[in-house]
Amino acid sequence: MADRTLRSAAVMAAGTVLSRLLGFVRIALLAAAIGTALRGDIFTAANTIPNSLYILLAGGVFNTVLVPQLVRAIKNHTDGGRDFTNRVLTFGFVVLAVVTVGCVLLAPAIAELYLPKELQDPSRAAEKANMVMFVRLCLPQIFFYGAFVLVGQVLNARRRFGPMMWAPIANNIVACASIVVFLLVYRTGDDPPTYSQGEELLLGLGHTVGIAVQLLVLLPYLTASGHSYRPKFGLRGTGLGHTARLGIWTMLFVAVNQVTLVVVTQLAIAGSASEDPGAKAGLFAYSTAMLIILVPHGIVTVSLATAALPQMSSLAADGDVTEVARLSARSTRQALAVVVPAAAAMVAFAYPIVTVIAGYGSGRNNLTLMSYTLVTLALGIVPFTIQYFQLRTFYAFEDTRTPFFLQCVIAATNIAAALIGVRVLLDEEHLRFSGVVLGAAYALAYLVAVLLSRPVLRRKVPRVHGAGIGLPLLAMVIAAVLAVGVGRAALWLLDRAVDWSGPLGAILQLAVAALVMLPVYAGIARVLRIHEVNDVVSLVTSRLPGRR
């Protein structure tokens, strides 16, 4: 079962790697085109809102509740779950269409929620108008995000994991093309404080079309999986009432998350909107750093969790809680085998990492604060990974109530730390550090999450042999810290002989560090007998030429 999970995860990870690389190309193009200060924050916020609203209004149910229900329908229904699936898809498409139209009509009010007090002054009316227009152009993404996830979850339930991870590549290609056109048509030597109407249309519609293309790419795979979709209305007698009851707690869960996101977005934009003329770590810096730390999450954690959740749901349905505990812990350790060294590398090499991504055009003057933001956020990726799997274990048992109450504590910790850090500890002169402080608040919140959730989860799954995480995690941290130390030493020895400046120099730094770090980490892991690291190394080396 472990080998099958790793193989499924490897297929998904391959698509995610390419998608993430293109995503960072998109970020680099955006940084060059619109900068990383307030101008960049306005578009970043507007382009983030549709996904946030989708998750708030429908995504929580689609992502976490439907997979176990679909697995059970495919397993237990005489028609292989075909009728159930068609009703779920039809209901979901209708709900998404209604929600999307309503949100577009309410675009000005929605934009207002995310604006800090610094942009409410009449003198900032132009920036505020840009924000409203971008929000209106991007909000149709809600439907396409939702439809993409619905179709993707049907494919996941049928053990077709790859297409959902590969389809975002098309989205990134379209988005990158729109930014390249923007650079060719509108780019000037000076950065204007606001956007023209043509700039708004090109950036806003370009990113929305990209999400639509992402959905269209997925549709042929639905038919190839053996499911032929036919609209089917009506929910009575399908058991969807049970799904809806489960979804109530999930909706509350994501609502709490979105409250946190609104507060963090306001505080991050406040950093860029401050009167301080120097470099600033605002929303663009925070969002870019978040994308960086989520690379190992998207490539490894999501892939492993997506592959493991149907198996855990099936084991939970059969009452085999011991195997649920072992599978959950094994998947967590496999993810941490990659996440831990990645987090250590982000802390140690934060500046060259952000230089590669944002060290071009308008973005190159803001790299130091962006690197500080990456450091604080990277400290939270390990507890975030552990918490991610703990939540999936709850969901395998169809328990959505407990995660909600846990998330309330996490959100309260994050919001309180963010507000105190930005509005109390930072004065106007230092408000430009808002992104750095928000990263520290995030890390603290997920550390609290792990400490709180672990004993609660023990009530549902037993403490059994083979389901431990603590000692393997400690061994991974030791191996990662030693590997990073050797990597830093290698760069120090080469410092006088090599020019590390600029994006090319940063790429060279990261390449040297990786060439030194990876074998050191793998070697120490072998000495410490960290089996999950050895499994990952074996999986990679088995695919090298001459090893098949």
Secondary structure by P-SEA (a helix, b strand, c coil): caaaaaaaaaaaaaaaaaaaaaaaaaaaaaaacccccaaaaaaaaaaaaaaaaaaacccccccccaaaaaaaaaacccccaaaaaaaaaaaaaaaaaaaaaaaaaaaaaaaaaacccccccccaaaaaaaaaaaaaaaccaaaaaaaaaaaaaaaaaacccccccccaaaaaaaaaaaaaaaaaccccccccccccaaaaaaaaaaaaaaaaaaaaaaaaaaaaacccccbbbbccccaaaaaaaaaaaaaaaaaaaaaaaaaaaaaaaaaaacccccccccaaaaaaaaaaaaccccccaaaaaaaaaaaaaaaaaacaaaaaaaaaaaaaaaaaacaaaaaaaaaacaaaaaaacccccccccccaaaaaaaaaaaacaaaaaaaaaaaaaaaaaccaaaaaaaaaaaaaaaaaaaaaacccccccccccaaaaaaaaaaaaaaaaaaaaaccccccccccccccccaaaaaaaaaaaaaaaaaaaaaaaaaccccccccaaaaaaaaaaaaaacaaaaaaaaaaacaaaaaaaaaaaaaaccccc
